[in-house]
Amino acid sequence: MLSDTEIRKSRAGEKPYRLSDSRGLFLLVTPAGTKSWRWKYRHEGKEKVICYGQYPDVPLALARERHAEARKLLATGVDPMAQRKATKDALKAAETAGKATAGDSFQSIAALWLEHWRVGKSRRHVKTTWNRIKSNILPVLGARPIGDIETPELVAMVKGVEARGVGDLAKRTLQTTSQIFRHAVAHGYSKRNPSTEIKPSDILKPHKYVNFARIDAKELPDLLRAIEVYRGTQTTVFALKLLALTFVRTSELIEARWPEIDIEARRWNIPAERMKMDAPHIVPLASQTIELLDQLRKRTGGGELLFPGDRDPRKPMSNNTVLKALERMNYKGRMTGHGWRGIASTYLHQAGFNRDHIETQLAHLTGNAISRAYNHADYLPQRVAMMQHWANFLEQTQRGGKVLPFRSSDVA
């Protein structure tokens, strides 16, 4: 695999040449000195070459991310180049729609707002937000001229979402609708924002925040023993152990990819688009975690994903796999995958670790998008020591033996 040092040292030659990375990704160096990321692939019997951009505008890590996304598309039968063209055409259509009159539909203005709002956001966040709009707002307001929509229509829409038992989503739905209306007012598509005439508390029931279920500290030894003897698939056992050691969010775990794991640097680099806070995140890897990953690589290292699904190895395991495993271990309603975050936070605070170090490791980041992009490596030396301490604690929790030794005999 390529390194940034190798790329920087490469020089133009008399003829174009390639510097190969992994899985077909290569850097084409031309006699003019330009360096561009390429991938040659076949779709429906035709050979094609896709370009991911030029180095250093597109650094090595970003090129690998774009390459991984293109490979996933191809695996599902979609031509990555055709998909890129379709996206560009959709953006062009949205720009054309922006020249229309104030009688435009809510849906067309929502698309314009999305293109304005998405700048600086991760692809994952943009996709999630648009899916929420399509599922909760457009079925009610999409075809209506945005300038004709009245407050009672918004109330009915939001209360309909609340009736599904998702009060927090109902509140976010109203907030997103208000953002779209503000965009409409600012650009002359509507004379008023009807959402400003109500507050969530005016129409929604009080929502009491409930923490994710987690066990008490005194129950931890029993849970760790249960994981050791769990009779599910070995991949699920690995997932349960890695979740305990790293206390990342379950979605961040199951979508993990081997290129994110840097064994030499002893860290797991999670890209921004896979993080809730839209900022890259570093997980220092304790000795126990390194050993676990070494055993896991022997089992699933032949693919892109750490935890491929049983039915389709090109897709990650189900989001419910961890929850179902805990349920089979008789922890239904008492523990979730997310619960490890609370357990780790409580223990590390009691152990005297600095609050900022703990919050950074939990990816509870504050500030704007620019500051978040830069502070993901804050307190890294302290967090390295903290994560090793946490792994040691888990290993020593069971008296008379190691709870999470991660030896090869454990997963044979």
C-alpha positions in Angstrom: 0.0 0.0 0.0 1.1 3.5 -0.7 2.2 6.0 1.9 2.1 9.8 1.7 5.9 9.9 1.9 6.2 7.7 -1.2 3.7 9.8 -3.1 5.4 13.1 -2.2 8.8 11.8 -3.3 7.5 10.5 -6.7 8.7 12.6 -9.6 7.6 13.0 -13.2 9.2 10.7 -15.8 9.5 10.6 -19.6 6.3 8.5 -19.7 3.2 8.2 -17.5 3.5 5.6 -14.8 1.5 4.2 -11.9 1.9 3.9 -8.2 -0.3 1.1 -7.0 -2.2 1.2 -3.7 -4.7 -1.5 -2.9 -7.8 -3.1 -4.5 -7.0 -1.6 -7.9 -6.6 2.0 -6.7 -3.5 3.7 -8.3 -1.9 7.1 -8.7 -1.1 8.1 -12.3 2.0 10.3 -12.5 2.2 12.1 -15.9 5.3 13.7 -17.5 3.7 17.1 -16.7 4.0 16.2 -13.0 0.3 15.9 -12.3 -0.8 13.0 -10.0 -4.3 11.8 -10.2 -6.2 8.9 -8.5 -7.6 6.3 -10.9 -9.4 3.0 -10.8 -9.9 0.7 -13.8 -12.9 -1.6 -13.6 -15.4 -3.4 -15.7 -19.2 -2.9 -15.8 -21.5 -5.0 -18.0 -18.5 -6.2 -19.9 -17.0 -2.7 -20.6 -13.7 -1.5 -19.3 -13.9 1.9 -17.6 -11.5 4.2 -15.7 -12.8 6.5 -13.0 -10.8 9.4 -11.6 -11.1 10.4 -8.0 -9.2 13.7 -8.3 -5.7 15.0 -8.2 -3.1 14.7 -5.4 -2.6 16.6 -3.1 -6.1 18.2 -3.4 -7.4 14.7 -2.8 -5.1 13.1 -0.2 -4.4 9.4 0.2 -7.1 8.8 2.9 -9.8 10.6 0.9 -8.9 8.7 -2.3 -9.3 5.4 -0.4 -12.7 6.5 0.9 -13.9 7.4 -2.5 -12.5 4.2 -3.9 -14.3 2.1 -1.2 -17.6 3.9 -2.0 -17.2 3.2 -5.7 -16.4 -0.5 -5.1 -19.5 -0.8 -2.9 -21.6 0.7 -5.7 -20.1 -1.7 -8.3 -20.7 -4.6 -6.0 -24.4 -3.8 -6.1 -24.5 -3.7 -9.8 -24.3 0.1 -10.1 -21.8 1.8 -12.4 -19.9 4.3 -10.3 -19.3 6.7 -13.2 -23.0 6.6 -14.2 -23.9 7.3 -10.6 -21.6 10.3 -10.5 -23.2 11.7 -13.7 -26.7 11.2 -12.3 -25.7 13.1 -9.2 -24.3 16.0 -11.2 -27.4 16.1 -13.3 -29.6 16.2 -10.2 -27.5 19.2 -8.9 -27.9 20.9 -12.2 -31.6 20.4 -12.2 -31.8 21.8 -8.7 -29.9 24.9 -9.8 -32.3 25.3 -12.7 -35.3 25.0 -10.4 -33.8 27.8 -8.3 -34.7 30.2 -11.2 -38.4 29.4 -10.9 -41.1 31.5 -9.3 -42.4 31.7 -5.8 -45.2 29.3 -6.7 -42.7 26.4 -6.6 -43.6 23.3 -4.6 -42.2 22.7 -1.2 -40.3 19.7 -2.5 -38.4 21.8 -5.1 -37.4 24.3 -2.5 -36.4 21.6 -0.1 -34.0 20.3 -2.8 -32.5 23.8 -3.1 -32.2 24.1 0.6 -30.4 20.8 0.8 -27.8 21.8 -1.8 -27.1 25.0 0.2 -27.1 23.3 3.6 -25.0 20.3 2.7 -21.7 22.2 2.3 -19.3 21.1 5.0 -21.6 18.2 6.1 -20.6 14.5 5.8 -22.2 12.5 3.1 -23.8 10.2 5.7 -25.4 13.2 7.5 -26.7 14.6 4.3 -28.2 11.3 3.2 -29.8 10.7 6.6 -31.3 14.2 6.6 -32.7 13.9 3.1 -34.2 10.5 3.9 -36.0 12.0 6.9 -37.4 14.7 4.7 -38.6 12.3 2.1 -40.2 10.0 4.8 -41.8 12.6 7.1 -42.2 15.9 5.3 -42.6 15.4 1.6 -45.6 13.0 1.7 -47.6 15.8 3.4 -46.1 19.1 2.0 -44.1 18.0 -1.0 -46.6 18.9 -3.7 -48.0 22.0 -2.1 -46.9 25.5 -3.4 -44.6 26.6 -0.6 -46.1 30.1 -0.4 -49.6 28.6 0.3 -48.7 26.4 3.2 -50.3 27.4 6.5 -49.3 26.7 10.1 -52.1 24.1 10.8 -50.7 22.0 8.0 -47.3 21.9 9.8 -49.0 21.0 13.1 -50.9 18.1 11.5 -47.7 16.8 9.9 -45.6 17.0 13.1 -48.3 15.5 15.3 -48.6 12.7 12.8 -44.9 11.9 13.2 -45.3 12.0 17.0 -48.2 9.6 16.8 -45.8 6.9 15.6 -44.1 7.1 19.0 -41.1 9.1 17.9 -41.4 12.4 19.7 -37.8 13.4 19.2 -38.1 12.8 15.5 -41.2 14.9 15.4 -39.3 17.8 17.0 -36.4 17.5 14.4 -39.0 17.4 11.6 -40.4 20.7 12.7 -36.9 22.2 12.9 -35.9 21.0 9.5 -39.2 22.3 8.0 -38.4 25.7 9.5 -34.9 25.7 8.0 -36.4 25.1 4.5 -38.9 27.9 5.0 -36.2 30.3 6.1 -34.4 29.5 2.9 -37.6 30.1 0.9 -38.1 33.5 2.6 -34.5 34.5 2.1 -34.6 33.7 -1.7 -38.1 35.1 -2.4 -40.0 31.8 -2.7 -42.3 32.6 0.2 -43.3 35.7 2.1 -43.4 34.1 5.5 -42.2 31.2 7.6 -45.4 29.6 9.2 -43.3 27.5 11.5 -42.2 30.6 13.5 -45.7 30.9 14.8 -45.4 27.7 16.9 -42.9 26.1 19.2 -42.4 22.3 19.7 -43.8 22.7 23.3 -47.0 24.1 21.9 -48.0 21.0 20.0 -45.8 18.1 21.2 -46.0 16.2 24.4 -43.1 16.6 26.9 -40.4 14.2 25.9 -38.4 12.6 28.7 -35.0 11.5 27.7 -34.2 7.9 28.5 -30.6 6.7 28.7 -29.7 3.6 26.8 -30.1 0.5 29.0 -26.9 -0.6 30.7 -26.0 -2.8 33.6 -24.7 -1.8 37.0 -20.9 -2.1 37.6 -21.5 -5.0 39.9 -23.0 -7.0 37.0 -20.0 -6.5 34.7 -18.2 -9.7 35.6 -21.2 -11.8 34.7 -21.7 -10.0 31.4 -18.1 -10.5 30.4 -18.3 -14.2 31.3 -21.5 -14.5 29.2 -19.7 -13.0 26.2 -16.9 -15.5 26.7 -19.2 -18.5 26.5 -21.7 -17.1 24.0 -22.6 -19.7 21.5 -23.4 -17.4 18.6 -21.1 -16.9 15.6 -17.5 -16.1 16.3 -17.8 -12.9 14.3 -20.5 -11.7 16.7 -18.3 -12.6 19.7 -15.5 -10.5 18.2 -18.0 -7.6 17.7 -19.1 -7.8 21.4 -15.6 -7.7 22.6 -14.4 -4.9 20.3 -17.4 -2.9 21.4 -16.5 -3.4 25.0 -12.9 -2.4 24.4 -13.5 0.7 22.3 -17.0 1.8 23.5 -17.7 3.3 20.0 -21.3 3.6 18.8 -22.8 0.4 17.4 -23.2 1.8 13.9 -19.5 2.9 13.9 -18.5 -0.6 14.9 -20.4 -2.7 12.4 -19.5 -0.5 9.5 -15.8 -0.6 10.3 -13.4 -1.3 7.4 -9.9 -2.7 7.5 -8.3 0.3 5.8 -9.3 2.3 8.8 -7.2 0.1 11.1 -3.6 1.2 11.5 -1.9 -1.6 13.5 1.5 0.0 13.2 0.3 3.3 14.7 -2.0 1.4 17.1 -5.1 3.4 16.2 -8.4 3.1 14.5 -9.1 6.1 12.2 -12.9 6.5 11.7 -13.7 8.9 8.9 -16.0 11.9 9.4 -18.9 10.5 7.3 -19.3 7.6 9.6 -19.4 9.7 12.8 -22.5 11.2 14.4 -20.7 14.5 15.0 -19.4 14.7 11.3 -15.7 14.8 12.4 -13.0 12.2 12.1 -12.4 10.2 15.2 -9.3 8.3 16.5 -9.7 5.3 18.7 -6.3 4.3 20.3 -5.9 0.5 20.3 -4.8 -1.2 23.5 -2.6 -4.3 23.5 -5.7 -6.5 24.0 -7.5 -4.8 21.2 -4.5 -5.3 18.8 -4.5 -9.0 19.6 -8.3 -9.2 19.1 -8.0 -7.5 15.7 -5.2 -9.9 14.7 -7.5 -12.9 15.3 -10.4 -11.2 13.6 -8.3 -10.4 10.5 -7.6 -14.1 10.1 -11.3 -14.7 10.0 -12.7 -11.7 8.0 -9.5 -9.9 6.7 -10.1 -11.1 3.2 -12.8 -8.5 2.6 -13.4 -4.8 3.1 -15.5 -5.1 6.3 -14.4 -6.2 9.8 -17.9 -7.5 10.4 -19.5 -8.7 7.1 -23.0 -9.9 7.1 -23.8 -13.6 7.0 -26.0 -13.4 4.0 -24.0 -10.8 2.0 -20.4 -10.3 2.9 -20.4 -7.1 0.9 -22.7 -5.5 3.5 -22.0 -5.1 7.3 -23.7 -7.2 9.8 -27.2 -6.1 10.9 -27.5 -3.3 13.4 -29.5 -5.6 15.6 -26.9 -8.3 15.8 -25.3 -7.0 19.0 -28.7 -6.3 20.6 -30.0 -9.8 19.7 -26.9 -11.4 21.1 -27.3 -9.6 24.4 -31.0 -10.6 24.4 -29.9 -14.3 24.0 -27.6 -13.8 26.9 -30.6 -12.7 29.0 -29.8 -9.0 29.0 -32.8 -7.8 27.1 -33.9 -4.4 28.5 -30.8 -4.4 30.8 -27.9 -3.8 28.4 -27.4 -2.4 24.8 -24.3 -2.0 22.7 -24.5 1.7 23.4 -24.5 0.9 27.1 -20.8 0.3 27.0 -20.3 4.1 26.5 -22.1 4.8 29.8 -20.2 2.1 31.7 -16.8 3.2 30.4 -17.6 6.9 31.1 -18.7 6.2 34.6 -15.7 4.0 35.4 -13.1 6.3 33.8 -14.5 9.4 35.7 -14.3 7.4 39.0 -10.8 6.3 38.1 -9.7 9.9 38.0 -9.3 10.5 34.3 -9.7 14.0 33.0 -13.3 14.8 31.8 -12.1 16.4 28.6 -10.1 13.3 27.7 -13.1 11.1 28.3 -15.5 13.3 26.4 -13.1 13.5 23.4 -12.8 9.7 23.4 -16.6 9.4 23.4 -16.6 11.8 20.4 -18.8 14.3 22.3 -17.2 17.1 20.4 -18.2 20.7 20.5 -17.6 23.8 18.3 -18.1 24.3 14.6 -17.3 21.9 11.8 -13.8 23.5 11.3 -12.8 23.2 14.9 -14.1 19.6 15.0 -12.1 18.6 12.0 -8.9 19.7 13.8 -9.5 18.6 17.4 -10.1 14.9 16.7 -6.5 14.2 17.7 -6.6 16.3 20.9 -5.2 14.6 24.1 -4.1 11.6 22.0 -1.2 10.6 24.4 -3.5 10.8 27.4 -6.2 8.9 25.6 -3.7 6.2 24.6 -3.0 5.6 28.3 -6.6 5.8 29.2 -7.7 3.2 26.7 -5.0 0.8 27.8 -6.1 1.3 31.4 -9.7 0.5 30.4 -8.6 -2.6 28.6 -6.6 -3.8 31.6 -9.6 -3.2 33.8 -11.8 -5.3 31.7 -9.2 -8.0 31.6 -8.8 -8.1 35.4 -12.5 -7.7 36.3 -13.0 -11.5 36.8 -11.1 -12.7 39.8 -8.8 -15.6 39.2 -8.6 -15.1 35.4 -8.7 -12.9 32.4 -12.1 -11.9 31.2 -11.0 -10.6 27.8 -7.7 -12.3 27.0 -8.4 -12.6 23.2 -6.1 -15.5 22.8 -6.4 -17.7 19.8 -7.8 -20.5 21.9 -10.8 -18.4 22.8 -12.0 -18.2 19.3 -11.0 -21.5 17.8 
